[in-house]
């Protein structure tokens, strides 16, 4: 399956994300409720990040008990997020499928549908945790060689692709993980000729990192300057004078009275993580919407309302097609 993954370059990543942001909600804006799962995931992520950094602040300010509780809460939220995000993404996928069929559903109905699939949600959540853990261990381990890291990177890409097909497979048709994976080949073999090559596309690959990299660089530069300006004025965050921090380095050109505070650096990372979280959840939601539309286009083309059927292929290929008459629906995947 990995041979179908296409790795876009830096500009292509940003172009993909820009196109999808421009057209996704326009295409399916018939139901504004589709963005509610994204809002929930974003709020959850922001709370998780703020609880974590507030815990660090509390410990630094010698409120050890409060800080420990906050950090434990953040760790618990980090673990649980895999299941919470899966539920919200499945809700979003189901709402997309219903909108494509001309039905406008509410948040309660989406919640009821996902509640029927709670065992599948748990399975996908646990798989997500295992993949994230394996990748993290491979990246942190000094013993892991380049081949191991490359292999784990391939696993990450394959899981990302699988996950985005498993979500609509479960939400729309109620297939479990095993059934969903077994049908991947059937899905691939039934891609319409106009969409050949789209099946394994890696949508907006690492676009968040491409955007946030320069942002983090600027934030850290500003934080270093502010850290020198704050100096000793915030004792709890005082890191020391510059010369002692650069121990072993010839730094006679630096003033002996120049001091550094790591508070601005902490705040810069805090702000950067919040921005990254918002972008990450937005990108993930766009991918969920994209692959849900693609799944419906392959498996239930006759159920898609005629007035938008003709626009889907151009959207899925990320092209701006000229206005055209409604195209044939094609054949559905055999059950």
N, C-alpha and C positions, 0 to 999 in steps of 0.2 A: 504493500500500500504506500510505502514511503516514496516510491518513484513518482507518485502523482502530486506530491507536495511541491509547490512552487515557492521559492524564496524570493520575495520582492526586494529590490534595493531600497536605499533610504528615501529617495524621492518618490518611488512607487508606493512605499508604505504610506507616506503622507497623502499622496494623491488618492489612494484607495480610501483612506479614512475620510478625507474631505468629500469625496464623491458620495460615499455611503451616508455621511451625516447630512449632506445636502438633499439626498433623494429618499432616504429610508422613510422618514416620518411624513414626507410629502406623499409617497406612494401609498402608505397604509394609514394616513392621518384620519381615516374614517372613524377610528376608535382611539381617542386620546388616552384611554385607559392602558394602552400598550406600554406607555412609558412609566406607569406606576411601579412595576417591579424594579425598574432601574432606580427610581427614586428611593425605594425601600432599601435596596442593596447599597446605594451610596450613603444613605443615612447610617445604616449599620456599620459600614466601613469607617466612616468618619468618627462615629462614637468609639469604635474599637481603637483607632489611632489615638484619639484624645485621651482615652482612659489609660493607654500605655504610657504616653508622655507625661500625663499628670502623675502617674505612679513614680516615674523617674524624678520629677520635680519634688514630690512629697518626700521621697527618700533623701534627696539632696538637702532639703530644708529641715531634715531631722524629724520628719513625721513618719518614722519607719513602719509603724503598724498600718497606717492608712495607705502608705505607698505599696506595701506588700500586698494588701488586699486589692488595690487597683491593678497591680501587675498580674495577680492571679486571675482577676476578672478579664483582663486583656488576653491572657493566654487561653482562657476558656472560650472567649469570643472568637479568637483566631482558629481554634479547633472546630468550633461549631459552625463557622462561616461556610465551610464546605457543604454542609447540609442545607443551611439557610439559602445560600446562593443558588444551589441546585433547585430548590423549591421555587424560588422566584424566577429563575430562568425557564423552568418548565411552565410556570404560569404564563410567562411572556410568550413562549412558543405556542401554547394553546390559544391564547388570545389572537396571535397573528393568524393562525390557521382558521379560526372562526371569522375573522375580519375578511380574509380572502374569499370566504364563502358567503359574504354578505350579511353575516350575523354579528351584532354588537353585544358583547357579553360584559358582565360586571365583574368586579373584583371578587365578590362572594362566589360567583359561579366558577371562576378560575380556581379559587381556593378549594372548592368542593371537588373539582376535577383532579387536582393534584393530590388531595387527601386520599383519593381512590388509588393513587400510585405510590403510596408512602414507602412500600418495600423497594420499589425501583429507585426512588429518591435516595434511600439509605445505601443501596448498592453503588450508585454512581458517586455519592458522597465519599464512601469508603475508598473507592478506586481513585478518586481525586486525591485523597489524603495519602494513599500509598505511593502514587506517582510523584507527588510533591515531596514526600519524605525521601524517596530514592534519589531524586534529582538533587535535593539539598545535601544529602550525605555524600554523593559523588563529587559535588562541587567543593565541599569542605574537607574531604579526606585528602591528605597529602599522598596517600598510597595509590589513589585512583589515578591511573594514567590517562593520556590524551585519548586513547581508544575507548576507555570506559566512559569518559565525559562525552565523547562524540556519540557513543551508543545511547547514553541517557538523553542526550539532546534529541536523537531520533525518536526515542520513546515519548518524550514530551510532545513532539510534533504530531506523532500518530495519535496519542491520547487526545490532543486538542481537536483533531479532526473527528475522531470517534465520538467524543463528547458532544460535539455540535450536531451530529446526526442521531445520537441516542436520544437527545432531548425531544426533538419533534417526533421521533419514532415512538417514544413512550407517551408523550402528551397527546398526540393525534390518534394513534392506533393502539395504544396500551401495550406495546411490546416491551418485554423485559430486556435486561442487558444482554443475556445470551441470544435471545431471538433477534434483538436489534443488531448485534455484531454479525450474526449469521446472514442477515439480509443485506449487509453492506455490498456484497458482490452483485446481488440482484439489483440493488439501487444503481450501482455503477453501470451495469449492463443496459439499464433502461433510461440512461440520460439522453434527452433529445439531441438530435444531430446538431442543432443550433447552439447547444451548450456543452459540446464535447470539450474537455479541458478545464471545465469549471469545477468538476466534482472534487478534486483534491486541492483546490486553490487555498493558499494560506492568507486569509483575509487580514489586511492591516497588521501583518506580522511585526511584532515588537515596535509598533508605532508609538506606544506610550514611552518606551525607553528612548526612542529617537527624539521625541519632543521634550521629555523631561531631562535628558542629559545636559543640554545647554542651560536649562533653567536651574538645575542643581549647581552647575559650575558658577553661574552668576550669584546665586544665593550664598554659596560658600565663600566666594570672594568678598561679598558685602559683609558676611558674618565675621570673617577674619579682621576686616577693618574695624567693624564695630566692637569686636572683642578687644582690640588694642585701645579703643576709645573708652570702653567701659572700665577696663583695667581692674583695679582693686575695689571699685565702688560697690560690687556685689560679692561680698566675702564668701558666700556659700558656693559660688561658681568660679572662684579665683583659681587659675591654673598655675600661676607663678610668673616670674619675669622671663623675658624672651631668651636671655642668655642661658639660664639654667635649663629651659625647655630644649634648647639646641645644644645639649651637652655633647661635648666632643667635636663640636663644629666651631671653626674660627669665626667669631661674630663680634669682633671688637668694634666694627663700624656701627653696631646697634647701641643705642643709649642704655646705660645700666639701669635706668629707672623705667624702662618700657615694660609694662605688665600686660598680661592677657587674661581675659575672662571667656570661658567656654559657653556662657549663657546665650549669646547671639548665635553661636554655631548650633546649639541645641534647637533654638527657635527656627533657624533656617531649615534644618532637617525636618522638623515638625511640620512647617508650612509646605515643604516639598513633598512630604509623604501624603499630606491631605490632597494636594493638587494631583499627585500621581494616582491616588485612590479614585478621585472623581473621573479622571481620564480613563483609568483601567475599567471601571464599571461601565462607563459610556461605550467604550470600544467593545467590551464583552457583550453588552446588550445589542449593539449594532450587528455583531456576528451572530447572535442568537436569532435575531430577526431575519438576517440574510439567509442562514441555513434553513430556517423554518419555511421561508418562501421557496427555497430551492427544493426542499423535501416535498412540499405540496405540489410544486410544478412537476416533479417526477412521479409521485405516487397517486395524487388525486387531481389531475389536470382538469377533469370534467366538472369538478366541484367548485372550481374558481369562477367567480362571477365574470361574465363576458367583457364588461367594460374595462377591466384592468388586465385581462388575460394577455392582450397584445403587447403590454408594456413590460411584462416580467422578464422576457429574455434579454432585452436591452439592459434592464436593471441588473440582472444577475451577471451579465458580462461586463458590467460597469461601463456601459456605453450610453451615449445620448442619442437614441434612434430618432429618425424623423417620424412624424406622425404617420401611422399606417393603420389599415383596417384590422379588425380583430383576427388574430391568427388561430389556426386549428389548435385544439387542446392537446392532441396526441393521445397515446395509450398509457394507461395506468400500469403500475407494476403489478404483476400477478401475485396474489396472496399465497 
